[in-house]
């Protein structure tokens, strides 16, 4: 089923065995190195049959159109004082390397948001590595998710080329699909993205690279910035020991701040050659939402 077409790109809801086999092959190309981590096509079909969702992105300049990305999720439960409620568990978002940084991931997530709303579900959750800045920019800054859950080594030892030999720590984010916050982030009139200088002018606490966590009072420090590496994957290849130091340091910082009631609400990524940097913005108090 077709969703949207823009220029040479089209999005489709995928439902057939042949379409799922194409997604299975995409997984191998996006995350090479471990066949055991590939979700087989028959399981994708079973998930869709049970209310799940697979959306594919296609390059229509090829004949036939070339599958270049996908997003996959399935129904799950979360628990409230009034009992269990349904949520959508978004499990995978992948785009071929040659097509990255062109907005395809954003379009796939926006289509997922639209379809999950039609299902009457108000919450989508997923996990991502909090040290991969490009994913943080998409998930937090562009899509409007929030996070106060840090999961240590969530997937155990992973075998694909991107994650092998690396603790699989993750943020679990909440995407409240009917919230005004999310609707604003996804609107055609996007907000002005705040820059690091905006926070520096406001004299907000910035926790810089591998420095001890300063004394913080939620009563006075309602906003905090936490720095992460601009490119942890490059660092992991160049200096694995330093990358691991970053993992363990940020794990401690985020766990401490989440316990104090802070919530990740934004992300700042500066690309200046003089002082590039990537920073999570944490807020205290639900009023910030």
C-alpha positions in Angstrom: 0.0 0.0 0.0 1.4 3.4 -1.0 1.7 6.2 1.6 3.5 9.2 0.1 5.6 10.0 -2.9 8.0 13.0 -3.0 10.4 13.4 -5.9 12.2 10.2 -6.4 11.2 8.7 -3.0 8.1 6.8 -2.1 6.9 5.2 1.2 4.8 2.1 1.3 3.2 -0.1 4.0 4.7 -3.5 3.5 2.6 -6.7 3.9 3.7 -9.4 1.4 6.3 -12.2 1.7 8.3 -10.7 -1.1 8.4 -7.3 0.5 9.5 -8.8 3.8 12.3 -10.7 2.1 13.5 -7.4 0.7 13.5 -5.9 4.2 15.5 -8.9 5.5 18.1 -8.2 2.9 18.1 -4.5 3.8 19.0 -5.5 7.4 22.1 -7.3 6.2 23.2 -4.2 4.3 22.5 -1.7 7.1 23.9 -3.8 9.9 26.5 -6.1 8.3 28.4 -8.7 10.2 26.0 -10.9 12.1 23.4 -13.1 10.4 21.9 -14.1 13.8 20.8 -10.5 14.5 18.7 -10.3 11.3 14.9 -10.5 11.9 13.7 -13.2 9.4 11.0 -12.3 6.9 8.5 -14.8 8.4 8.7 -13.1 11.8 8.2 -9.7 10.2 5.1 -11.1 8.5 3.8 -12.6 11.7 4.3 -9.3 13.5 2.4 -7.4 10.8 -0.4 -9.9 10.9 -0.7 -9.3 14.7 -1.0 -5.5 14.4 2.6 -4.6 13.7 3.8 -2.1 11.1 6.6 -2.2 8.5 7.0 0.8 6.2 9.5 0.8 3.4 11.2 3.6 1.6 11.9 3.2 -2.2 14.1 5.0 -4.7 11.8 5.3 -7.7 14.6 6.3 -10.1 15.5 2.6 -10.3 13.5 0.1 -12.3 12.1 -1.7 -10.4 12.1 0.8 -7.4 15.0 0.1 -5.1 14.2 -0.5 -1.4 16.5 1.8 0.6 15.1 2.0 4.1 12.5 0.7 6.5 11.0 1.1 9.9 9.5 -1.8 11.9 7.5 -2.0 15.1 4.9 -4.1 16.9 2.2 -3.7 19.6 3.3 -4.0 23.2 2.1 -3.2 26.7 3.1 -0.7 29.4 1.6 -0.6 32.9 -0.2 2.2 34.7 -2.0 2.4 38.1 -5.2 1.8 36.2 -3.8 -1.4 34.5 -2.0 -2.2 31.3 -2.2 0.0 28.2 -1.2 -0.6 24.6 1.9 1.0 23.1 3.7 0.6 19.8 7.3 -0.8 20.2 9.4 0.6 17.3 12.2 -1.9 17.0 14.2 -1.0 13.9 14.9 2.0 11.6 17.4 1.4 8.9 18.6 3.3 5.8 21.2 2.2 3.3 24.6 4.0 3.9 24.5 5.7 0.5 21.1 7.3 1.3 21.8 8.5 4.9 21.7 12.2 5.9 19.0 13.0 3.4 15.9 13.0 5.6 14.7 9.5 4.8 14.8 8.3 8.5 12.7 11.3 9.5 10.1 10.6 6.8 9.9 7.0 7.8 9.3 7.9 11.4 6.7 10.6 10.5 4.8 8.0 8.5 5.0 5.6 11.4 3.6 8.3 13.7 0.7 8.9 11.3 -0.2 5.2 11.1 0.1 4.5 14.8 -2.3 7.4 15.5 -4.8 5.9 13.2 -4.6 2.7 15.3 -5.7 4.7 18.3 -2.3 4.3 20.1 -0.9 7.3 21.9 2.6 6.1 22.8 5.6 4.8 20.8 8.8 3.7 22.5 12.1 2.6 21.2 15.8 2.4 22.2 18.9 3.9 20.7 22.5 4.3 21.7 22.8 7.7 23.4 26.4 8.2 22.2 25.5 8.2 18.5 24.9 11.9 17.9 23.1 11.6 14.5 20.5 9.3 16.1 20.1 11.6 19.1 19.5 14.6 16.8 16.8 12.7 14.9 15.1 11.1 17.9 15.2 14.0 20.4 15.6 17.2 18.5 13.6 16.5 15.3 11.0 14.0 16.4 10.4 15.3 19.9 10.8 12.2 22.0 11.7 12.4 25.7 13.8 10.1 27.9 14.3 9.3 31.5 15.2 5.6 31.2 18.8 4.3 30.9 19.2 0.6 30.1 22.6 -0.9 30.8 23.9 -3.4 28.3 20.2 -3.9 27.2 20.8 -6.3 24.3 23.8 -8.1 25.9 26.7 -8.9 23.5 25.9 -7.9 20.0 27.8 -9.3 17.0 27.2 -6.8 14.2 30.0 -4.6 13.0 28.6 -1.4 14.6 28.1 -2.9 18.1 30.5 -5.7 18.5 32.8 -5.5 21.5 30.8 -2.6 23.0 28.3 -2.5 25.9 24.9 -2.2 24.4 23.6 0.6 26.7 20.5 2.3 25.4 18.2 5.2 26.0 14.5 4.1 26.0 12.6 7.1 24.6 8.9 8.0 24.8 7.1 9.4 21.8 3.7 10.8 22.9 2.2 10.9 19.5 -0.8 13.1 20.3 1.1 15.7 22.4 1.4 19.3 21.3 5.2 19.0 21.6 5.4 16.2 19.0 2.9 17.9 16.7 5.0 21.0 16.7 8.2 19.2 16.0 6.6 17.4 13.0 4.8 20.4 11.6 5.7 21.9 8.3 6.7 25.1 10.1 9.7 23.7 12.1 11.0 25.6 15.1 14.3 27.4 15.2 16.9 24.9 16.5 18.6 26.3 19.6 22.4 26.5 19.4 25.0 26.0 22.1 25.5 29.8 22.4 21.9 30.2 23.4 22.4 28.1 26.5 25.8 29.6 27.2 24.2 33.1 27.3 21.7 31.8 29.9 24.5 30.5 32.1 23.1 27.0 32.2 25.3 24.2 33.7 27.2 22.3 30.9 28.8 19.0 31.8 31.8 18.8 29.5 33.8 15.9 28.3 34.6 13.4 31.1 34.5 15.9 33.9 33.2 15.1 37.4 29.5 15.7 37.8 29.1 19.0 39.7 26.8 19.6 42.5 23.3 20.1 41.1 20.1 21.2 42.7 16.8 20.5 40.8 15.3 23.5 42.5 17.8 25.9 40.8 19.2 24.0 37.9 16.1 23.3 35.8 18.2 22.9 32.7 21.5 21.0 32.2 23.6 20.2 29.1 25.6 17.0 28.9 28.3 16.6 26.3 28.8 13.5 24.2 31.3 12.7 21.4 30.5 14.2 18.0 31.4 10.9 16.4 31.6 7.9 18.8 31.9 5.4 16.0 35.0 7.0 14.6 36.4 7.2 18.1 35.6 3.6 18.7 37.7 2.6 15.7 40.6 5.0 16.5 40.7 4.7 20.3 38.5 1.9 21.7 39.7 2.6 25.3 38.7 6.2 25.1 35.3 5.3 23.6 34.7 2.8 26.4 35.6 5.5 28.9 32.9 7.7 27.4 30.4 4.9 27.6 31.0 4.3 31.3 31.2 8.0 32.2 27.9 9.0 30.4 26.2 5.9 31.9 27.0 7.2 35.4 26.0 10.8 34.6 22.6 10.0 33.0 21.7 7.4 35.6 22.4 10.0 38.3 20.4 12.8 36.6 17.4 10.5 35.9 17.3 9.5 39.5 17.1 13.2 40.5 14.1 13.6 38.2 15.7 15.1 35.1 14.4 14.3 31.6 16.1 14.5 28.2 14.1 17.0 26.2 16.3 18.3 23.5 19.6 17.9 21.7 22.1 20.4 20.4 24.6 19.6 17.7 27.1 22.2 16.5 29.2 21.6 13.4 31.5 24.6 13.7 35.0 23.7 12.7 36.3 25.8 15.7 34.3 24.0 18.3 32.1 21.1 17.2 30.0 19.6 19.9 27.0 17.5 20.7 24.9 18.0 23.9 21.8 16.5 25.4 19.5 19.0 27.1 17.9 17.8 30.3 15.0 19.5 32.0 13.6 19.1 35.5 9.9 19.2 35.9 7.0 18.3 33.6 6.2 21.9 33.0 9.1 21.9 30.5 7.1 19.6 28.2 
